[in-house]
Amino acid sequence: MSPRRVACAIEIMNPMTQPSFHLYARRGIAIACACMCGCSTALAQVFSASNNGSHSVKNSAQGAVAQSGKSSGAKGGANGGRGGPPNGGGPETRTTSPATGKDPAIQWYATLERGLAEAKRTNKPILFVTGAPHCAGVSGMWCPGKKKIDDGWLTHNDIIEVAQKFVCIRLTSYESQSEAAFIEKLRGNPVNTAFAILTPQGEPALKVQGLGRGPSELFSDTADMVKHMNEVAAKFVATDAAQTPMLPVTLSAKLGLAVASADLQPLVLVVASDPAARAALEAKVAKLAWSKDFQGFFTYANAANTKALVLTSAINNGAGNSVAMIKDSVLIIEPDLFGASGKIVAQISAGDVDTQLSSAMKSARTNHVRMEKSREQLKRLALAQGIYFETGIPVSGKREAEDRAKYKQQLDARKKAL
């Protein structure tokens, strides 16, 4: 693709590049650009605005395919399922059309602590994966290795159905020393992407084959994976699961934005300075998070405050970007392309959570549109905007570390040239 077409595609797909543009002016620019550049239908997207004033991108391609030309539903395909990164593993492919609201989904625990606690409480085995919601310093996309884990496996309806018998844990790589140590013990090295079927105690339930990087190393196809998962689940008698599971929060609110962006989901953020008040709010949100209406459609996080986040507001009919924060509340946030910032589309006070949060989440789910992303486009745009994602612990992968260093050099060179 020529630089001119790349620039066109980026402008069309990114509603936050220049948020001061009037919606209709931007729509005209997008259409004109698409015509001028000869962009394909899949790239020619038109901006729309939701009722709350936030901007979104509508995908004109139904059932979009990978840029390489391969179908995104390899080895069983993805029948519109959700709960993982875009079909095919994220940045290497185009994303699917917006969800209908009836898609099956996997709701992932995002921390080892809460995931293991739930597995031990319910005596359920564990579906375990890891991945980084960034690549070479650019966030908002799952690393290419994640493709080995997803690639039409974890978005397949049969897998999503059998996963209900498991506690599903998906950790973010390079963010926690204790989680890295767990992966290292499991795999022999703290790899970026890992896959395993574990017992409720976190021990391997199936013999590891190959590097343990994805389901294709253990199973011949999705039907074989379902068969073995059912066999593993039958070995454990689940305890009474009447209690609502804990809210599957990410390690931090800042990381939650990056994960939400990579998963093409809104972020639900529980904010309260007092730990007890925060726990009480989380318990209320958890009831919705694990309901059929919302499983797999949102990323979750908690925080004492929002000082570490860059947030604007789409509330008040888009009348301004000032954010008047309520002390104890639940925010619904649309992340930008990189998860470096976000736009608040709803803010529910602690006292109104019981009566208003469900409808606010339904509205956010309905209005949210999964944007197309490509690895190269994001990298070019990230370089122009100075995006660089800092990990919680040093990157252990040699190639990833080298790629991050090269990108950082490019960023530094660009800053000096300005």
C-alpha positions in Angstrom: 0.0 0.0 0.0 1.3 3.4 -0.9 2.1 6.0 1.8 -0.8 8.0 0.6 -3.3 5.1 0.9 -1.9 4.2 4.3 -2.4 7.8 5.5 -5.9 7.6 4.1 -6.7 4.3 5.8 -5.4 5.6 9.2 -7.5 8.8 8.9 -10.6 6.9 8.1 -10.2 4.3 10.8 -9.1 6.6 13.7 -11.8 8.9 15.1 -9.5 10.2 17.8 -6.6 11.4 15.6 -8.0 14.9 15.5 -11.0 15.0 17.9 -11.5 18.7 17.3 -12.8 18.1 13.8 -16.6 18.4 13.4 -18.2 15.0 12.8 -19.6 15.9 9.4 -16.5 17.6 8.2 -14.5 14.5 9.1 -17.0 12.2 7.4 -16.6 14.2 4.2 -12.8 14.0 4.5 -13.0 10.3 5.0 -15.2 9.7 2.0 -13.2 12.0 -0.2 -10.0 10.4 0.9 -11.4 6.9 0.2 -12.4 7.9 -3.3 -9.1 9.8 -4.1 -6.9 6.9 -2.9 -9.0 4.1 -4.4 -9.2 2.4 -1.0 -11.1 -0.9 -0.9 -14.6 -1.2 0.6 -13.0 -2.7 3.6 -11.0 0.4 4.3 -13.7 2.9 3.3 -15.3 3.5 6.6 -17.6 6.3 7.6 -17.8 8.0 11.0 -20.9 7.9 13.1 -21.8 9.4 16.4 -23.6 7.6 19.2 -26.4 9.3 21.3 -23.9 10.3 24.0 -21.8 12.3 21.5 -18.8 9.9 21.3 -17.3 9.1 17.9 -17.1 5.6 16.6 -16.1 3.9 13.4 -18.5 1.7 11.5 -17.0 -1.3 9.7 -18.3 -1.6 6.2 -16.8 -5.0 5.7 -18.9 -7.9 6.9 -16.8 -11.0 7.8 -13.5 -9.2 6.9 -10.5 -11.4 6.2 -6.9 -11.3 7.0 -4.7 -9.0 5.0 -2.7 -11.9 3.8 -5.8 -13.1 2.0 -6.4 -16.1 4.4 -9.8 -16.6 6.1 -9.8 -15.5 9.8 -11.5 -18.8 10.8 -8.6 -21.2 10.5 -9.0 -24.7 12.0 -12.7 -24.5 12.8 -13.2 -20.8 12.2 -14.9 -18.2 14.4 -18.6 -18.1 14.2 -18.9 -14.5 15.4 -17.7 -15.5 18.8 -16.1 -13.0 21.2 -14.0 -13.0 24.2 -10.5 -12.9 22.7 -8.6 -10.6 20.4 -9.8 -10.0 16.8 -10.2 -13.2 14.8 -6.8 -14.5 13.8 -5.0 -12.9 16.7 -5.3 -9.1 16.3 -3.0 -6.8 14.5 -2.3 -9.1 11.6 -5.9 -9.3 10.5 -8.9 -7.1 10.0 -11.6 -7.3 12.6 -15.1 -8.6 12.3 -18.3 -6.5 12.1 -19.9 -5.2 15.3 -21.4 -7.9 17.6 -25.1 -8.5 17.5 -25.4 -8.7 21.3 -26.1 -12.4 21.2 -22.7 -13.7 20.5 -21.2 -16.3 22.9 -18.2 -15.2 24.8 -15.4 -16.1 27.2 -14.9 -13.8 30.1 -11.2 -13.9 31.1 -9.7 -13.5 34.5 -6.9 -11.0 34.0 -4.9 -11.7 37.1 -3.4 -14.9 38.4 -4.4 -14.1 42.0 -8.2 -13.9 41.3 -8.2 -16.6 38.6 -6.5 -19.2 40.9 -8.7 -18.2 43.8 -11.8 -18.8 41.7 -10.5 -22.2 40.4 -9.8 -23.4 43.9 -13.1 -22.1 45.2 -15.1 -23.9 42.5 -12.8 -26.8 41.9 -12.9 -26.1 38.2 -9.9 -26.7 35.9 -8.2 -23.8 34.2 -8.0 -22.7 30.6 -4.8 -20.7 30.7 -3.3 -18.3 28.2 -0.9 -15.3 28.2 -0.2 -12.5 25.8 1.0 -8.9 25.5 -1.5 -6.2 24.4 1.4 -4.4 22.7 4.2 -5.1 20.2 7.5 -3.4 19.9 6.4 -0.7 22.2 3.1 0.0 20.5 0.0 -0.8 22.5 -3.6 -1.4 21.4 -2.9 -4.7 19.6 -2.0 -8.2 20.7 1.5 -9.3 19.9 1.9 -11.6 16.8 2.6 -14.6 19.1 -1.0 -14.3 20.3 -2.1 -15.5 16.9 -0.7 -18.9 17.9 -3.1 -18.9 20.8 -6.2 -17.6 19.1 -6.2 -18.1 15.3 -9.9 -19.3 15.3 -9.5 -21.6 18.3 -10.6 -19.5 21.3 -13.3 -17.7 19.3 -14.9 -20.9 18.1 -18.4 -21.4 19.6 -17.7 -25.0 20.7 -14.6 -23.9 22.6 -16.5 -21.0 24.2 -19.2 -23.4 25.3 -16.9 -26.0 26.9 -14.9 -23.1 28.5 -18.0 -22.6 30.8 -16.7 -25.7 32.7 -13.4 -24.0 33.3 -12.0 -20.9 35.0 -10.5 -19.0 32.1 -7.3 -17.0 32.9 -5.5 -14.7 30.4 -2.5 -12.9 31.8 -0.8 -9.9 30.4 2.9 -10.6 29.8 5.7 -8.4 31.2 3.5 -6.8 33.9 4.0 -8.8 37.1 7.1 -10.5 38.5 5.0 -13.1 40.4 3.0 -13.9 37.3 6.1 -14.2 35.2 7.5 -16.6 37.8 4.4 -18.7 37.6 4.8 -18.9 33.8 8.5 -19.7 34.1 7.7 -22.6 36.5 5.0 -23.8 34.1 7.1 -23.4 30.9 10.7 -23.3 31.9 11.1 -19.7 30.7 8.9 -16.5 31.1 7.6 -16.6 27.5 5.4 -13.9 26.1 2.7 -16.2 24.8 1.7 -19.4 26.7 -1.1 -21.9 26.6 -2.1 -24.7 29.0 -4.9 -26.7 30.5 -4.4 -26.7 34.3 -5.9 -28.3 37.3 -7.7 -26.2 39.9 -4.4 -26.0 41.8 -2.6 -24.5 38.8 -0.7 -27.7 37.8 -0.6 -29.1 34.2 -3.7 -31.2 33.5 -2.4 -32.3 30.1 1.1 -33.1 29.1 2.9 -30.2 27.5 4.0 -30.7 23.9 6.3 -28.4 22.0 6.9 -25.0 23.5 3.4 -24.7 25.0 2.7 -21.6 22.9 -0.7 -22.5 21.6 -3.6 -25.1 21.3 -2.3 -26.4 18.0 0.6 -28.1 19.9 -1.8 -30.1 22.0 -4.8 -30.7 19.7 -5.4 -31.6 16.1 -8.4 -29.3 15.7 -11.1 -27.6 17.7 -13.2 -30.7 18.0 -10.2 -32.5 19.5 -9.7 -29.6 21.9 -13.4 -29.8 23.0 -13.0 -33.6 23.5 -10.0 -33.3 25.7 -11.4 -30.3 27.6 -14.5 -32.3 28.4 -12.4 -35.2 29.6 -10.4 -32.9 31.9 -13.5 -31.2 33.3 -15.1 -34.6 34.1 -12.2 -35.4 36.5 -13.2 -32.6 38.8 -16.5 -32.2 40.7 -17.3 -28.5 40.7 -18.5 -27.1 44.0 -21.5 -25.0 44.6 -21.0 -21.9 42.3 -24.0 -19.9 43.6 -21.6 -17.2 44.8 -20.9 -14.6 42.2 -17.3 -14.8 41.0 -14.9 -11.9 41.7 -14.8 -9.1 39.2 -12.1 -10.1 36.6 -10.0 -6.9 36.8 -6.7 -6.2 35.1 -3.6 -5.5 37.1 -4.1 -1.8 36.8 -6.4 0.8 35.3 -3.7 1.9 32.9 -3.1 -1.7 31.7 -6.9 -2.1 31.5 -7.1 0.6 28.8 -4.4 -1.1 26.7 -6.1 -4.5 27.0 -9.5 -3.0 26.2 -8.1 -1.4 23.1 -6.4 -4.6 22.0 -9.6 -6.6 22.6 -11.7 -3.8 20.9 -13.9 -3.5 24.0 -15.0 -0.7 26.3 -13.4 -0.6 29.8 -15.5 -0.7 32.9 -13.6 1.1 35.7 -14.5 0.9 39.4 -13.2 4.0 41.2 -13.2 4.4 45.0 -10.4 5.7 47.3 -11.5 3.5 50.2 -10.6 -0.2 49.6 -13.8 -1.4 51.4 -16.0 0.9 49.3 -14.2 -0.2 46.2 -14.7 -3.9 47.0 -18.4 -3.3 47.6 -18.7 -1.6 44.2 -16.8 -4.4 42.5 -19.2 -7.0 43.9 -22.1 -5.1 42.3 -20.4 -4.8 39.0 -19.4 -8.5 39.1 -23.0 -9.6 39.1 -23.3 -7.9 35.7 -19.9 -8.9 34.4 -20.7 -12.6 34.8 -24.3 -12.3 33.4 -25.1 -13.7 29.9 -25.7 -10.1 28.7 -22.2 -8.9 29.3 -19.8 -11.9 29.5 -16.9 -11.2 27.2 -18.0 -7.7 26.0 -16.1 -5.6 28.5 -12.7 -5.3 30.1 -12.6 -4.5 33.8 -10.3 -2.6 36.1 -10.3 -0.9 39.5 -8.5 2.2 40.9 -8.4 4.5 43.9 -8.6 7.4 41.5 -8.1 8.3 37.8 -4.9 10.4 38.1 -2.8 7.9 36.1 -5.2 8.0 33.2 -5.7 10.4 30.3 -9.4 10.8 30.0 -11.8 13.1 28.2 -15.6 13.0 28.4 -18.4 12.3 26.0 -21.1 13.0 28.6 -23.3 16.1 28.5 -24.2 15.5 24.8 -20.7 16.1 23.7 -20.7 19.6 25.0 -17.2 19.5 26.3 -14.3 17.4 27.3 -14.1 18.4 31.0 -14.4 15.5 33.4 -16.1 16.3 36.8 -15.2 13.1 38.6 -17.6 11.6 41.2 -15.6 10.3 44.2 -17.0 6.7 44.2 -18.3 5.7 40.8 -18.2 3.3 37.9 -16.9 4.6 34.6 -17.5 3.2 31.2 -14.6 4.2 28.9 -14.0 3.9 25.2 -10.2 3.5 24.8 -8.4 5.1 21.9 -6.5 3.1 19.2 -3.6 2.5 21.5 -5.3 2.4 24.9 -3.1 5.4 25.9 -6.2 7.5 26.6 -9.9 7.1 26.7 -13.2 8.8 26.5 -15.8 8.5 29.3 -19.2 7.6 27.9 -20.9 7.0 31.2 -20.3 7.7 34.8 -22.5 6.1 37.4 -22.3 7.1 41.1 -22.0 4.4 43.7 -25.6 5.1 44.9 -27.0 4.7 41.4 -25.1 1.5 40.3 -28.0 -0.8 41.2 -30.5 1.1 39.0 -28.4 2.6 36.2 -25.3 0.6 35.5 -27.0 -2.3 33.6 -28.7 0.1 31.1 -25.5 2.1 30.8 -23.5 -1.1 29.9 -26.2 -2.2 27.5 -26.0 1.2 25.8 -22.2 1.1 25.7 -22.2 -2.5 24.3 -24.7 -1.5 21.6 -22.9 1.7 20.5 -19.4 0.3 20.6 -18.0 -0.6 17.2 -15.0 -2.8 16.8 -12.5 -0.8 14.7 -10.3 -2.2 12.0 -6.6 -2.2 12.9 -3.5 -3.3 11.1 -0.1 -3.7 12.7 1.8 -1.5 10.2 -0.9 1.3 10.3 -0.8 1.4 14.0 3.0 1.5 14.1 3.1 4.5 11.7 0.5 6.4 13.6 2.1 5.6 17.0 5.4 6.9 15.7 3.7 10.2 14.6 1.9 10.5 18.0 4.9 9.5 20.2 3.2 6.4 21.6 5.4 4.1 23.7 4.1 1.5 26.1 6.1 1.0 29.3 5.9 -2.5 30.6 5.6 -3.3 34.3 8.7 -5.6 34.3 11.6 -5.9 31.7 10.7 -7.6 28.5 12.3 -11.1 28.5 11.9 -12.0 24.9 15.0 -11.2 23.0 13.4 -10.3 19.7 10.7 -8.2 21.4 13.3 -6.4 23.3 15.3 -5.7 20.2 12.1 -4.5 18.3 11.2 -2.2 21.2 14.8 -0.7 21.3 14.6 0.0 17.5 11.2 1.7 17.8 12.4 3.7 20.8 15.4 4.9 18.7 13.0 6.0 16.0 10.9 7.9 18.5 13.9 9.6 19.9 15.2 10.5 16.5 11.8 12.0 15.6 11.7 14.1 18.7 15.1 15.5 18.0 14.1 16.4 14.4 11.0 18.3 15.6 
